[in-house]
Amino acid sequence: MGQYIYYILVLACLIGTFFLYNQQLAAIPLLLLSLVLFYVAYKKATKLKNKK
């Protein structure tokens, strides 16, 4: 279930970027997308660290 939410969030950010690009506001959803991707990478890194 969590993976589906992740895909929906990424898709929503990409769609938001597409529509806000013409208004020169594309940086807002891209910033949110970068925070989400950073969070996912951090969780995977800590999971690997705790596994060892």
Residue, then its C-alpha position, 0 to 999 in steps of 0.5 A: m500500500g505504501q508503494y502505491i502512495y509513493y507512486i501517486l505522490v510522484l505522479a501528482c508532483l510531475i503533473g503539478t510541474f507540467f501545469l505550473y511550468n507555464q506560470q513560472l512556478a515549476a520549482i514548487p512541485l520539484l522541490l516537494l519531489s526532491l524532499v520525497l526522494f530524499y526521504v525515501a533514500y534516507k529510509k533505505a540507507t538507514k535500513l541498510k545500515n541497521k541490517k549490518 
